Amino acid sequence: MNNKIVAPIFIFLLLSLMRLASWEGYAPMLAITLFAGAIGVSWRGSVLLPLAGLLMGDLLMALKMGDSYYDYFINGEYIGIYAIYLVSAFIGHRISGKVEIKNIAIGTVASILLFFVVSNLMVWAAGLDFNSKPYAKDISGLVLCYTNALPFLLKSFIGNGSAAIILFGAYAWASKNSLVAKKA
């Protein structure tokens, strides 16, 4: 089979299933969207594929978790999160012509830090910490929010870093061994 068919199906399924298996910051979703952007067959595919996989995963999460997960959609939180994943796919698309270790590492770190900054800013703006107590709407509350999120940042580096190594490494190996068609 051609990688124009296999790779998108693989990425879609991987994103959908990993959304179910995420462990408090250890989800490799950013690495998968970065990878999708880097090997995407077109810019449109690089954007739509991650969104479709994330949406399918979120729908599966809603079925699994019930009402508590619906707030994620009702409150519009998913819009900011999906935007971050789109930026990650865009970063991947930008490195698609020069997929090298340095560019993969920079793309992975940039995606993780962007997710950390934006998602925790959204948490602070929403106002509730892990104990359902409000964060103060000042610089001390913002600092506390980011401080509380540091363990998740470490897990994100571990999850996305290891996933980037596995995904890009497997793809490079498969390309070298002619198991996938090389991007023109």
Stockholm file with secondary structure:
# STOCKHOLM 1.0

chainA/1-184         MNNKIVAPIFIFLLLSLMRLASWEGYAPMLAITLFAGAIGVSWRGSVLLPLAGLLMGDLLMALKMGDSYYDYFINGEYIGIYAIYLVSAFIGHRISGKVEIKNIAIGTVASILLFFVVSNLMVWAAGLDFNSKPYAKDISGLVLCYTNALPFLLKSFIGNGSAAIILFGAYAWASKNSLVAKKA
#=GR chainA/1-184 SS CCHHHHHHHHHHHHHHHHHHTCCTTCCCHHHHHHHHHHHCSSHHHHHHHHHHHHHHHHHHHHHHHTHHHHHHHHTTHHHHHHHHHHHHHHHHHHTTTSCCHHHHHHHHHHHHHHHHHHHHHHHHHHCBCTTSCBCCSSHHHHHHHHHHHHHHHHHHHHHHHHHHHHHHHHHHHHHHTTSSCCCC
#=GC SS_cons         CCHHHHHHHHHHHHHHHHHHTCCTTCCCHHHHHHHHHHHCSSHHHHHHHHHHHHHHHHHHHHHHHTHHHHHHHHTTHHHHHHHHHHHHHHHHHHTTTSCCHHHHHHHHHHHHHHHHHHHHHHHHHHCBCTTSCBCCSSHHHHHHHHHHHHHHHHHHHHHHHHHHHHHHHHHHHHHHTTSSCCCC
//
